[in-house]
Amino acid sequence: MAFFGEYEVSLTQGGRIVLPKKIRENMKGETFILTKGFGICLAGYEKSDWDSRSAELTQVSLIDTENIDKRRSLFSGAAEIAIDEQGRFVIPHSLSEFAGTSEKSIIIAGIGDHFEIWNKNKWKEYLKKINL
């Protein structure tokens, strides 16, 4: 399983987003995990992949402050998201505020083992920053 591609999607009335078919094809089931990503984006994980990754993270020592910070960020913002029959879902309000995804146009980018959801302008800024 590998998530790839860059897709510009629009918010529908009611704040729903259609998850691109190429992304949905790499997921098992009708749910995925959405959490705060690194940077100002959201990260989406196929549920079984999230389960195995989160099991590793919970083994981190509580005195390992760098990894505890990551653990706090990932777990506190995580939500199980259901996809409807048309491939639509709603980003929880707290995650939408974090990533600034209340704009009409959003970018969904495949990043290999997960996908990311970006505010379109922040995505463009990021690409400029890394010279792409």
Secondary structure, 3 states (H helix, E strand, C coil): CCECCEEEEECCCCCEEECCHHHHCCCCCCEEEEEECCCCCEEEEEHHHHHHHHHHHCCCCCCCHHHHHHHHHHHHCCEEEECCCCCEEECCHHHHHHHCCCCCEEEEEECECCEEEEEHHHHHHHHHHCCC
